[in-house]
């Protein structure tokens, strides 16, 4: 399977744009999907569901596996905003959260699955510093108690999401993924010679005086593992919550375009893994 998608890593920006255009064209002519309700899904998420410089999971699920997905994802979105809404206007008035529209569509469509991708932006970037002690302090580099506390908060957030989705559509499964093991390479997102975002981990580690690469890798791995363990606990507790562990599938040295996003081939393989999870649903 990896060889099947390897050519996508050599795609030009024009080829990536065409792949995305094909996805939009599919959604403009949904007759095939309408005849197979199991292919109609709703999605909310971060840049793993909406990634401009390259392909993403939604692109691959629609083009490679035939889904029609109403996608509410926004690059850079946070778990807290997606589930509760944190937006305010210039008068400090709360703006309507996207989750209201997402839940409305789930209630209307009663989809087989609701795809969700969230949590990475709540940890990476400026927030990543809060998980670290300075090397000069003599304290452990990773604040494990704080990490566990944050994962406990995330777990409560996800509990609320499951409850609200189930109230709207009792038969819908929530399908989400844990992020794979990546490395603090210092690479961010560049598109058309402009830096869009990142890097998200290397600056924080360096500012905290943590320069050793193996130590940096171990810290990032521990944070990713804690996030995946949190999702696994949710899956054990909620029959309608399906967690896809991508760690065995993704190579930290070869499958990443930058610190937070996969290469085209890896997104395609991850999408295939998620597709297999969806098709296995009762």
C-alpha positions, 0 to 999 in steps of 0.5 A: 500500500505504501508503494501505491501512494508513493508517487503522491509525494512527488506531486506538484502544487498543481497536481495537489490542487487538481486532487482537491478539485476532483474532491469538490467535483465529486461533492457537486455530483453526489448521486452515487453517494446519495444511493449509498447512505453509509458513504455520507458523513459529517466531519469536524477537525483541524488541518489533518482534515483541511490542509492546503499545501498538501492532501489531507485525510478528507481529500483521500477519503472522498477521492480514494474511497468514495465518501461524500463528507460535509466537512466543517474543519478549519486548519489550526482549530482547537479541541476546546473551540470545536466542542464548546466554541471560544469565539468572540467579536470585537464587543466581547460577545460570544459568536455562534460556535460551529458545533451548533451547525455540526450537530444540526447536520448530524441530526438531519443526516443521521450519518453512519459516522461522524469524523473528528480530528482534534487536540493537536493544536491544543498541545503544539505551538506556544502551548507546548512550552507549558508542558516543559520545565527548563533544563536549568531548573534541575526538574524533569524536562516533561511536566508529567503531572500537568500533561496528565491533568490536561489529558483529563480535561481533554477526556471530559471534553470528548465525553461531552462531544460523545453525549451531544452527538449521541443525543442528536443521532443515537446510531452515529459512531464518532470516529477519531484518530490519535496523532502518530509519532513525529519529531521536533525537526524545526520544519513548519508549513511553507506554501508558495514561498510563504511560511503558513505556520510552525514549527510548533515544538522545536522552538519551545524545546530550545527555549527551555534549554532542551537541545539533545535530539534523542531527549526531544524525541522522547518528550514528543513521543511521551506527549503523543502516547498520552494523547493516544492513551486518553482516546483509548480510555474513551473508546473502552468506555463509549461503544459509539466512540471508535479510536484509530491508532495511527502510531504503528502506521506512521514512520517518524522519520519518513512520513512527515512533511513537517512537525505536524503534518503528513506527506501525501502518501502517509495521509493516503495510508492513514485515510485507508486505515480510517476507511477500514475502521468505518467499513467494520462498523456494524 
